[in-house]
Amino acid sequence: MKIIVTGSTEWVDKETFGQAMTWVSNMKEGIPTVRLVPDRGASALAKRMADHFKWPVEEFQTVQELVGAGGDLVVAFPLPGCMDTWDFLRRANDAGLNIHIVNRGWTYAH
């Protein structure tokens, strides 16, 4: 299963992040491969979690490359006003990707 992780560079809520990624790992669809554009915040947390669980990580240089590569699921950690993350989600939606948006205290599955 190829999981695209995206989110705010200011995301610091490790508890919510961990809960969402535990949900991903419990899908029982094999070992997830995490796809991301390396950065701080949500992307850095995803890389650390993947390294911890020894999940493969595929890094892309640009958002467009990442969206073009696709995936089975997008797990997004946006914050209000995070225009880059919302732009990514628009592109992912336009590409027909399955999106799960996570925010502090609530989730929205699209």
C-alpha positions as CSV (number, residue, x, y, z in Angstrom):
1,M,0.0,0.0,0.0
2,K,1.4,3.4,-1.0
3,I,0.6,6.1,1.4
4,I,1.2,9.8,0.6
5,V,1.7,11.9,3.7
6,T,1.4,15.6,3.4
7,G,0.7,18.4,5.8
8,S,1.7,21.7,7.4
9,T,5.3,22.3,8.0
10,E,4.1,23.7,11.4
11,W,2.4,20.4,12.4
12,V,3.7,19.4,15.9
13,D,0.8,17.3,17.3
14,K,2.6,14.0,17.6
15,E,-0.3,12.3,19.4
16,T,-2.9,12.9,16.6
17,F,-0.3,12.1,14.0
18,G,0.6,8.8,15.7
19,Q,-3.1,7.9,16.0
20,A,-3.7,8.5,12.3
21,M,-0.6,6.5,11.3
22,T,-1.6,3.7,13.6
23,W,-4.9,3.6,11.8
24,V,-3.0,3.3,8.5
25,S,-0.8,0.5,9.8
26,N,-3.9,-1.4,11.0
27,M,-5.4,-1.6,7.5
28,K,-3.7,-5.0,7.1
29,E,-2.8,-4.4,3.4
30,G,0.8,-5.2,3.8
31,I,3.7,-3.0,4.8
32,P,2.9,0.6,3.8
33,T,5.3,2.5,1.6
34,V,5.3,6.2,2.7
35,R,5.6,8.7,-0.1
36,L,6.4,12.3,0.7
37,V,8.3,15.5,-0.2
38,P,10.9,15.9,2.5
39,D,10.3,18.9,4.8
40,R,9.7,19.6,8.4
41,G,6.4,19.2,10.3
42,A,4.1,16.4,9.1
43,S,6.6,15.1,6.5
44,A,9.4,14.9,9.0
45,L,7.1,13.1,11.5
46,A,6.1,10.6,8.7
47,K,9.7,9.9,7.8
48,R,10.7,9.3,11.5
49,M,7.7,7.0,12.0
50,A,8.5,5.1,8.8
51,D,12.1,4.7,9.8
52,H,11.0,3.5,13.3
53,F,8.7,0.9,11.8
54,K,11.2,0.1,9.0
55,W,8.6,1.0,6.4
56,P,10.0,2.0,3.0
57,V,10.1,5.7,2.2
58,E,9.9,7.2,-1.3
59,E,10.9,10.8,-1.4
60,F,9.9,13.2,-4.2
61,Q,11.4,16.6,-5.1
62,T,8.2,18.4,-5.9
63,V,4.5,18.2,-5.0
64,Q,3.7,17.7,-8.7
65,E,5.9,14.6,-8.9
66,L,4.3,13.2,-5.8
67,V,0.8,13.7,-7.1
68,G,1.8,12.3,-10.4
69,A,3.2,9.2,-8.8
70,G,-0.1,8.6,-7.1
71,G,-0.8,6.3,-4.2
72,D,-3.5,4.3,-2.6
73,L,-4.2,6.8,0.1
74,V,-3.4,10.4,1.0
75,V,-3.2,11.2,4.7
76,A,-3.1,14.9,5.2
77,F,-2.3,17.0,8.3
78,P,-3.3,20.6,7.3
79,L,-3.5,23.6,9.6
80,P,-5.8,26.6,9.0
81,G,-4.2,28.9,6.5
82,C,-1.7,26.3,5.2
83,M,-2.2,27.1,1.6
84,D,0.5,24.7,0.3
85,T,-1.2,21.7,1.9
86,W,-4.7,22.8,0.7
87,D,-3.3,23.3,-2.8
88,F,-1.8,19.8,-2.7
89,L,-5.1,18.4,-1.6
90,R,-6.9,20.1,-4.5
91,R,-4.3,18.5,-6.9
92,A,-4.7,15.1,-5.3
93,N,-8.5,15.4,-5.5
94,D,-8.3,16.4,-9.1
95,A,-6.1,13.4,-9.7
96,G,-8.8,11.1,-8.1
97,L,-6.7,10.1,-5.1
98,N,-8.3,8.8,-2.0
99,I,-7.9,11.4,0.7
100,H,-8.1,11.3,4.5
101,I,-7.7,14.7,6.2
102,V,-6.6,14.7,9.8
103,N,-6.7,17.6,12.1
104,R,-6.4,18.1,15.9
105,G,-9.4,16.6,17.5
106,W,-11.3,15.7,14.3
107,T,-10.9,13.8,11.1
108,Y,-12.6,14.0,7.8
109,A,-12.4,11.2,5.3
110,H,-13.0,12.2,1.7
